[in-house]
Amino acid sequence: QKTIPACGPTGFIERINCASSQRDEYKSCRSAALEAQRFWRFVGSALAVAAAAAALVVLRQRVLDRRALEKVRKQIESI
């Protein structure tokens, strides 16, 4: 399924006048291959954002654990 050149500038719909019924029909001008590419690009970017967020959570948890251990160590030393 290729994109029709007339739909290139807008990318939305194409109006088709049927000769037999004399009715105007509308057809999507989007390419299935282009839609699939956009979908997988979105999935990839969503996974990248999720991985980055998970890494930040792990790093933040390590920092907080280190602070808590330091606080406990100081309290034990002061006894």
OpenMM code with the backbone's topology and positions (N, CA, C; nanometers):
from openmm import Vec3, app, unit

residues = "GLN LYS THR ILE PRO ALA CYS GLY PRO THR GLY PHE ILE GLU ARG ILE ASN CYS ALA SER SER GLN ARG ASP GLU TYR LYS SER CYS ARG SER ALA ALA LEU GLU ALA GLN ARG PHE TRP ARG PHE VAL GLY SER ALA LEU ALA VAL ALA ALA ALA ALA ALA ALA LEU VAL VAL LEU ARG GLN ARG VAL LEU ASP ARG ARG ALA LEU GLU LYS VAL ARG LYS GLN ILE GLU SER ILE".split()
positions = [
    Vec3(0.0838, -0.1176, 0.0000),
    Vec3(0.0000, 0.0000, 0.0000),
    Vec3(0.0876, 0.1230, 0.0000),
    Vec3(0.0853, 0.1913, -0.1084),
    Vec3(0.1668, 0.3110, -0.1228),
    Vec3(0.0810, 0.4348, -0.0991),
    Vec3(0.1440, 0.5413, -0.0568),
    Vec3(0.0745, 0.6670, -0.0384),
    Vec3(0.0495, 0.7299, -0.1755),
    Vec3(-0.0703, 0.7779, -0.1960),
    Vec3(-0.1064, 0.8409, -0.3232),
    Vec3(-0.0436, 0.9788, -0.3289),
    Vec3(0.0225, 1.0150, -0.4405),
    Vec3(0.0919, 1.1441, -0.4477),
    Vec3(0.0028, 1.2644, -0.4195),
    Vec3(-0.1241, 1.2580, -0.4572),
    Vec3(-0.2139, 1.3711, -0.4348),
    Vec3(-0.2369, 1.3957, -0.2863),
    Vec3(-0.2211, 1.2930, -0.2055),
    Vec3(-0.2433, 1.3070, -0.0611),
    Vec3(-0.1153, 1.3474, 0.0114),
    Vec3(-0.0056, 1.3517, -0.0593),
    Vec3(0.1225, 1.3817, 0.0034),
    Vec3(0.1259, 1.5090, 0.0843),
    Vec3(0.0782, 1.6220, 0.0295),
    Vec3(0.0881, 1.7469, 0.1051),
    Vec3(0.0071, 1.7460, 0.2343),
    Vec3(-0.1114, 1.6849, 0.2343),
    Vec3(-0.1955, 1.6890, 0.3539),
    Vec3(-0.1808, 1.5650, 0.4392),
    Vec3(-0.1733, 1.4471, 0.3757),
    Vec3(-0.1612, 1.3230, 0.4506),
    Vec3(-0.2892, 1.2764, 0.5140),
    Vec3(-0.4019, 1.3362, 0.4794),
    Vec3(-0.5259, 1.2983, 0.5468),
    Vec3(-0.6124, 1.2069, 0.4626),
    Vec3(-0.6989, 1.2622, 0.3764),
    Vec3(-0.7906, 1.1782, 0.3009),
    Vec3(-0.7899, 1.2174, 0.1545),
    Vec3(-0.8411, 1.1269, 0.0728),
    Vec3(-0.8557, 1.1514, -0.0700),
    Vec3(-1.0037, 1.1385, -0.1024),
    Vec3(-1.0571, 1.2343, -0.1787),
    Vec3(-1.1966, 1.2271, -0.2204),
    Vec3(-1.2010, 1.1587, -0.3568),
    Vec3(-1.2824, 1.0533, -0.3670),
    Vec3(-1.2946, 0.9772, -0.4902),
    Vec3(-1.4384, 0.9884, -0.5386),
    Vec3(-1.4543, 1.0246, -0.6665),
    Vec3(-1.5878, 1.0315, -0.7260),
    Vec3(-1.6089, 0.9028, -0.8039),
    Vec3(-1.7017, 0.8191, -0.7583),
    Vec3(-1.7285, 0.6919, -0.8249),
    Vec3(-1.8098, 0.7178, -0.9514),
    Vec3(-1.7626, 0.6661, -1.0646),
    Vec3(-1.8269, 0.6916, -1.1936),
    Vec3(-1.9630, 0.6233, -1.2036),
    Vec3(-1.9740, 0.5032, -1.1499),
    Vec3(-2.1001, 0.4295, -1.1650),
    Vec3(-2.2118, 0.4856, -1.0774),
    Vec3(-2.1820, 0.5214, -0.9534),
    Vec3(-2.2866, 0.5680, -0.8613),
    Vec3(-2.2924, 0.7202, -0.8503),
    Vec3(-2.1937, 0.7897, -0.9037),
    Vec3(-2.1850, 0.9362, -0.8955),
    Vec3(-2.1872, 0.9847, -0.7504),
    Vec3(-2.1247, 0.9080, -0.6639),
    Vec3(-2.1149, 0.9458, -0.5225),
    Vec3(-1.9704, 0.9754, -0.4887),
    Vec3(-1.9528, 1.0652, -0.3965),
    Vec3(-1.8187, 1.0939, -0.3472),
    Vec3(-1.7871, 0.9997, -0.2315),
    Vec3(-1.6754, 0.9332, -0.2393),
    Vec3(-1.6277, 0.8461, -0.1326),
    Vec3(-1.4961, 0.9021, -0.0812),
    Vec3(-1.4673, 0.8751, 0.0433),
    Vec3(-1.3429, 0.9227, 0.1024),
    Vec3(-1.2564, 0.8038, 0.1419),
    Vec3(-1.1297, 0.8151, 0.1137),
    Vec3(-1.0363, 0.7060, 0.1375),
    Vec3(-0.9160, 0.7606, 0.2143),
    Vec3(-0.8686, 0.6832, 0.3093),
    Vec3(-0.7515, 0.7239, 0.3853),
    Vec3(-0.6279, 0.7179, 0.2970),
    Vec3(-0.5420, 0.8156, 0.3092),
    Vec3(-0.4208, 0.8193, 0.2286),
    Vec3(-0.2992, 0.7703, 0.3063),
    Vec3(-0.3192, 0.7184, 0.4230),
    Vec3(-0.2054, 0.6758, 0.5040),
    Vec3(-0.1517, 0.5420, 0.4559),
    Vec3(-0.0245, 0.5305, 0.4617),
    Vec3(0.0418, 0.4077, 0.4198),
    Vec3(0.0508, 0.3127, 0.5387),
    Vec3(0.0222, 0.1861, 0.5157),
    Vec3(0.0295, 0.0874, 0.6241),
    Vec3(0.1732, 0.0720, 0.6722),
    Vec3(0.2684, 0.0776, 0.5803),
    Vec3(0.4097, 0.0643, 0.6198),
    Vec3(0.4521, 0.1837, 0.7050),
    Vec3(0.4063, 0.3025, 0.6679),
    Vec3(0.4411, 0.4218, 0.7455),
    Vec3(0.3789, 0.4164, 0.8846),
    Vec3(0.2543, 0.3713, 0.8923),
    Vec3(0.1881, 0.3590, 1.0225),
    Vec3(0.2600, 0.2570, 1.1103),
    Vec3(0.3023, 0.1466, 1.0529),
    Vec3(0.3751, 0.0445, 1.1292),
    Vec3(0.5076, 0.0996, 1.1793),
    Vec3(0.5751, 0.1753, 1.0939),
    Vec3(0.7032, 0.2345, 1.1343),
    Vec3(0.6833, 0.3336, 1.2492),
    Vec3(0.5790, 0.4153, 1.2389),
    Vec3(0.5507, 0.5111, 1.3471),
    Vec3(0.5164, 0.4387, 1.4765),
    Vec3(0.4398, 0.3296, 1.4674),
    Vec3(0.4027, 0.2528, 1.5865),
    Vec3(0.5263, 0.1970, 1.6554),
    Vec3(0.6155, 0.1326, 1.5796),
    Vec3(0.7336, 0.0725, 1.6408),
    Vec3(0.8287, 0.1787, 1.6931),
    Vec3(0.8332, 0.2943, 1.6285),
    Vec3(0.9145, 0.4039, 1.6809),
    Vec3(0.8594, 0.4504, 1.8156),
    Vec3(0.7261, 0.4592, 1.8266),
    Vec3(0.6634, 0.4971, 1.9533),
    Vec3(0.6919, 0.3927, 2.0607),
    Vec3(0.6785, 0.2641, 2.0270),
    Vec3(0.7045, 0.1573, 2.1240),
    Vec3(0.8496, 0.1640, 2.1715),
    Vec3(0.9418, 0.1844, 2.0781),
    Vec3(1.0831, 0.1941, 2.1148),
    Vec3(1.1115, 0.3113, 2.2058),
    Vec3(1.0515, 0.4266, 2.1756),
    Vec3(1.0749, 0.5432, 2.2604),
    Vec3(1.0108, 0.5250, 2.3978),
    Vec3(0.8953, 0.4602, 2.4032),
    Vec3(0.8314, 0.4340, 2.5327),
    Vec3(0.9172, 0.3402, 2.6172),
    Vec3(0.9746, 0.2380, 2.5548),
    Vec3(1.0630, 0.1472, 2.6277),
    Vec3(1.1890, 0.2186, 2.6751),
    Vec3(1.2423, 0.3077, 2.5936),
    Vec3(1.3619, 0.3822, 2.6332),
    Vec3(1.3320, 0.4726, 2.7527),
    Vec3(1.2183, 0.5395, 2.7502),
    Vec3(1.1800, 0.6255, 2.8632),
    Vec3(1.1582, 0.5413, 2.9885),
    Vec3(1.0948, 0.4256, 2.9733),
    Vec3(1.0717, 0.3380, 3.0890),
    Vec3(1.2033, 0.2877, 3.1469),
    Vec3(1.2977, 0.2517, 3.0616),
    Vec3(1.4280, 0.2046, 3.1096),
    Vec3(1.5030, 0.3165, 3.1811),
    Vec3(1.4971, 0.4380, 3.1265),
    Vec3(1.5638, 0.5512, 3.1905),
    Vec3(1.5009, 0.5812, 3.3266),
    Vec3(1.3697, 0.5760, 3.3347),
    Vec3(1.3016, 0.6012, 3.4618),
    Vec3(1.3371, 0.4935, 3.5644),
    Vec3(1.3430, 0.3682, 3.5216),
    Vec3(1.3795, 0.2600, 3.6132),
    Vec3(1.5221, 0.2765, 3.6636),
    Vec3(1.6119, 0.3168, 3.5758),
    Vec3(1.7509, 0.3393, 3.6172),
    Vec3(1.7597, 0.4531, 3.7180),
    Vec3(1.6835, 0.5595, 3.6960),
    Vec3(1.6837, 0.6708, 3.7915),
    Vec3(1.6277, 0.6286, 3.9273),
    Vec3(1.5254, 0.5455, 3.9264),
    Vec3(1.4682, 0.4973, 4.0523),
    Vec3(1.5709, 0.4148, 4.1286),
    Vec3(1.6420, 0.3274, 4.0587),
    Vec3(1.7428, 0.2438, 4.1238),
    Vec3(1.8545, 0.3305, 4.1812),
    Vec3(1.9016, 0.4273, 4.1034),
    Vec3(2.0081, 0.5157, 4.1531),
    Vec3(1.9617, 0.5967, 4.2736),
    Vec3(1.8400, 0.6491, 4.2671),
    Vec3(1.7872, 0.7276, 4.3795),
    Vec3(1.7725, 0.6404, 4.5043),
    Vec3(1.7283, 0.5174, 4.4867),
    Vec3(1.7129, 0.4279, 4.6014),
    Vec3(1.8478, 0.3976, 4.6651),
    Vec3(1.9502, 0.3817, 4.5834),
    Vec3(2.0840, 0.3584, 4.6379),
    Vec3(2.1315, 0.4777, 4.7202),
    Vec3(2.1068, 0.5982, 4.6702),
    Vec3(2.1468, 0.7191, 4.7429),
    Vec3(2.0739, 0.7263, 4.8761),
    Vec3(1.9441, 0.6995, 4.8738),
    Vec3(1.8663, 0.7062, 4.9984),
    Vec3(1.9091, 0.5972, 5.0966),
    Vec3(1.9387, 0.4779, 5.0476),
    Vec3(1.9866, 0.3709, 5.1353),
    Vec3(2.1199, 0.4087, 5.1991),
    Vec3(2.2078, 0.4687, 5.1193),
    Vec3(2.3380, 0.5110, 5.1726),
    Vec3(2.3202, 0.6169, 5.2822),
    Vec3(2.2292, 0.7110, 5.2589),
    Vec3(2.2038, 0.8143, 5.3604),
    Vec3(2.1487, 0.7538, 5.4894),
    Vec3(2.0573, 0.6575, 5.4742),
    Vec3(1.9982, 0.5944, 5.5923),
    Vec3(2.1039, 0.5165, 5.6706),
    Vec3(2.1898, 0.4438, 5.5999),
    Vec3(2.2960, 0.3699, 5.6679),
    Vec3(2.3929, 0.4643, 5.7384),
    Vec3(2.4251, 0.5753, 5.6754),
    Vec3(2.5145, 0.6734, 5.7373),
    Vec3(2.4511, 0.7324, 5.8630),
    Vec3(2.3227, 0.7582, 5.8552),
    Vec3(2.2525, 0.8145, 5.9717),
    Vec3(2.2529, 0.7139, 6.0873),
    Vec3(2.2266, 0.5884, 6.0561),
    Vec3(2.2263, 0.4841, 6.1608),
    Vec3(2.3680, 0.4695, 6.2178),
    Vec3(2.4699, 0.4712, 6.1326),
    Vec3(2.6082, 0.4592, 6.1781),
    Vec3(2.6439, 0.5732, 6.2741),
    Vec3(2.6019, 0.6950, 6.2410),
    Vec3(2.6304, 0.8099, 6.3277),
    Vec3(2.5588, 0.7957, 6.4614),
    Vec3(2.4364, 0.7461, 6.4604),
    Vec3(2.3631, 0.7274, 6.5843),
    Vec3(2.4284, 0.6214, 6.6725),
    Vec3(2.4780, 0.5145, 6.6120),
    Vec3(2.5453, 0.4096, 6.6882),
    Vec3(2.6770, 0.4628, 6.7470),
    Vec3(2.7503, 0.5429, 6.6694),
    Vec3(2.8763, 0.5983, 6.7181),
    Vec3(2.8547, 0.6938, 6.8362),
    Vec3(2.7413, 0.7636, 6.8371),
    Vec3(2.7192, 0.8625, 6.9428),
    Vec3(2.6798, 0.7958, 7.0759),
    Vec3(2.6480, 0.6692, 7.0742),
    Vec3(2.6090, 0.5997, 7.1986),
    Vec3(2.7295, 0.5701, 7.2844),
] * unit.nanometer
topology = app.Topology()
chain = topology.addChain("A")
for resn in residues:
    res = topology.addResidue(resn, chain)
    for name in ("N", "CA", "C"):
        topology.addAtom(name, app.Element.getBySymbol(name[0]), res)
